[in-house]
Amino acid sequence: MVSRVVQSLTLQIDEESASPVSVTVFKMKHEINEYLRRKEMHRVLSKLPVQYIGENFIAIVTSDVMTAMAETARDLLMSHTMAQWLYVISDTNAQNGNLSSLINDLYEGENVAYIYNSTEDHPDCKNGIMCYCQELMDAFVSALDAAIQDEFDVAAQVSDEEWESIRPNKIQRRDMLLKHMQQHIAAKSKCGNCSTWRALSADTWGATYRGHTDAQDLSSANLTTTGAIEKINLLNVGFWRPIDAVKFEDVLFPHIHHGFRGKELPIITFHNPPWTILQRNESGAIVKYSGLIFDIVNQLAINKNFTIKVILASILKKDLANDTIADTMHGMDAKLTMMAIAKGQGALAAASFTVLSDPMRGINYTMPVSIQSYAFMIARPRELSRALLFLLPFTSDTWVCLGLAVILMGPTLYIIHR
């Protein structure tokens, strides 16, 4: 098994355009007992040198092992936004190939893809070398006939001298024949159609906020911060057949290339110029937003391919009124924003928070977006003559008290000792 996996993952290619890829292979002992199996997975995964081999993993497993490996990787914090997990599942077919029933849970921000066997097994399936040879010959004859007919049609419309200058060369004819053959095989091929492997990709980025972009939805929804996706959406990104090889309709990990794929994310904020400037109409709806924080959020939306739905923190005040709000230097809106994010009622908060030496719980500070200096203003001292400099160490009241003490000390001692 290991040798076949290594042979399938390593292949020498003479093309200079193909960039070299390093592959590290790890083997796990097969355990029948579920406890021992999870223990072996934990032992192997915990010792992987991810700082050297990277965080892109291909797990060639069976359907019963896939769930245990996904949970183990999640427990070890190896399944996150920067990691990619591809599960190749071999023990499925067209009858038991419902992959959704095999996936227990997925979490927000994970990059997970599946390649599974969906081969059908019935008497009508055609296979064998003779079947493929016959289809290839039929495709070649059809492509050759179409190419010759196209050349005849063009040659009949021009003179012999013009035809000699525009006639296709050998490379162009080869490409034309291959294109016609691929079209013929894709449309009429029957050999190996029962042997199919399909590729699915999990749509996880922004999935926990799908359908909760309105303030009413956020207020009525009982959201939590577990990050688990309730409704799993699997994207059909490609398939493989023996006759026409791999066909991809989309990239295997769409979030790596397309970010949030244009999803609308709820952004919780409040009016706090110049950081967040909100303009509202007569009904209270936000018609325009600007400010330094929104400039950062807009650039982030461009880079990660999502749109913004602005939600006011004050709208959620009624739902968060039962929670204890600590008396901090931040305002009520800032505290409501933090609590709303903690409850999962928004993807992120567009707000500014002061960096404190004793930060509030729930804030993980980034690098500061603005640094402001502080100055202390005191009254300018009055000008004094040098003759009176000896009086500066004490105030006037102090000198009066000292003088009275010296004056009264003599009479007091005289009265006591008389």
Secondary structure, DSSP 4 states (H G I P E B T S, - for coil): -HHHHHHHH------TTSPP-----------SSHHHHHHHHHHHHHT--HHHH-SEEEEEE-HHHHHHHHHHHHHTT-SSTT-EEEEEE-S--SSS--GGGG----BTT--EEEEEE----STT-B-SHHHHHHHHHHHHHHHHHHHHHHHHHHHTTS-HHHHHHHS--HHHHHHHHHHHHHHHHHHH--BTTT--EEEEEE--TTGGGTT--SHHHHHH----SS-B-SS--EEEEEEEETTTEEEESS-SSHHHHHTTTTEEEEEEE--BTTTBEEEE-TTS-EEEEESHHHHHHHHHHHHHTEEEEEEEGGGGTTTTTTS-----SS-HHHHHHHHHHHTTS-SEEE------SSPPTT----S-S---------PPPPP--GGGGGGTTS-HHHHHHHHHHHHHHHHHHHHHH-
